[in-house]
Amino acid sequence: MNLTTDEKQTLLFIARTSIERVIAGKPERSLPPLTAKLLKPCGAFVTLKVGANLRGCIGYVEPKKPLHQTVRESAIKAAKDDPRFNPVSSMELNSIQLEVSVLSPLIPLQSPEELNIGTHGIYIIYNGNRGLLLPQVATEMKWTSQEFLENVSLKAGLTKDSWKEPQAKLFMFTTDTVTEFGTFNAVL
């Protein structure tokens, strides 16, 4: 989506203040001025980390809501509703680092050779199951393309080789990602 630095900072502000206000039981805060890109429907994920450890990650693949709303809802759900973790407490807020990843449209993956580690994220749909891994996950884990495909299958609750099934639908995407300590662009 090629967000500006100001737009990325606005998304981080929305994510951080949304989590803080929900945890404190305060009403939603008024938003800063929003650009056309932040009002455009777009998929996005919000990742919470403590150091190098994952603390929550939830988002929307499909562009169904305005980007600012997608980020707000994803941040709150990552903090309170990620089933892998207990809800974030007020005591943890200062130690949590936020990352917002804005997704490009999905592109069907025709062959594993098309997948570029560090550039593409992967999304699988098979047998009613779905799984997604952001581009930075493969880089952080030092996975090969095959390991990336195996792990997205496992994340979807499938066997590691499910991605090879002819009925499996595989998609790749790129992200425009910002963390509270810098930016990472995985763009085609």
C-alpha positions, 0 to 999 in steps of 0.5 A, spaced: 500 500 500 506 504 500 504 508 507 507 514 508 511 515 515 506 519 518 500 514 516 504 508 519 505 512 525 498 513 526 496 506 525 501 505 531 498 510 535 491 507 533 493 500 535 497 502 542 491 507 544 486 502 543 489 497 547 491 501 553 484 504 553 480 497 553 485 494 558 484 501 562 476 500 561 476 507 558 472 509 552 475 509 545 479 515 544 477 520 538 482 519 532 487 523 529 486 526 522 485 520 517 488 519 510 484 516 504 489 510 505 487 509 512 480 509 510 480 504 505 478 497 506 484 493 507 487 487 511 492 487 516 495 484 522 497 487 529 503 483 532 504 484 540 511 482 542 515 482 549 522 482 547 523 476 541 517 472 544 510 473 541 505 475 545 499 475 541 497 476 533 490 477 530 488 480 524 484 480 518 486 477 511 480 480 507 479 487 506 472 488 509 473 494 513 477 501 513 484 500 515 484 504 521 478 500 524 481 493 522 488 495 526 484 498 532 480 491 532 486 487 531 490 490 536 484 489 541 483 482 539 491 481 539 491 483 546 485 480 549 482 474 545 488 471 542 487 464 544 494 462 545 495 467 551 492 470 557 489 477 556 495 482 556 495 486 563 496 493 565 502 491 568 505 488 561 503 494 557 510 498 557 514 491 555 510 490 549 512 492 542 507 493 537 507 491 530 502 493 524 502 489 518 498 491 512 497 486 507 497 487 499 491 483 495 492 476 495 496 473 489 494 465 488 501 461 488 502 457 482 509 454 484 513 454 491 518 457 487 514 463 486 515 464 494 520 469 496 522 468 503 522 475 507 518 478 501 512 474 501 507 471 506 503 465 505 496 463 506 492 456 505 485 454 505 484 447 505 479 442 507 475 448 511 481 450 515 485 456 514 492 459 516 496 465 515 504 466 516 506 473 515 513 474 511 517 476 517 516 469 520 520 465 515 525 470 516 525 470 523 525 462 523 530 462 518 525 457 514 526 455 507 520 455 502 518 448 503 519 449 511 514 455 510 509 452 506 509 446 511 509 451 517 503 454 514 499 448 513 501 446 521 498 453 523 492 451 519 491 445 523 493 440 517 498 435 516 505 439 514 504 436 507 497 438 506 500 444 502 501 439 496 494 437 496 491 439 489 485 442 492 489 446 497 489 453 495 495 457 496 496 465 496 502 469 497 502 477 499 506 482 501 506 487 507 507 494 509 510 493 516 511 498 521 514 496 528 514 501 534 522 501 533 522 501 525 519 499 519 520 493 515 517 493 508 516 486 504 513 489 497 513 485 490 
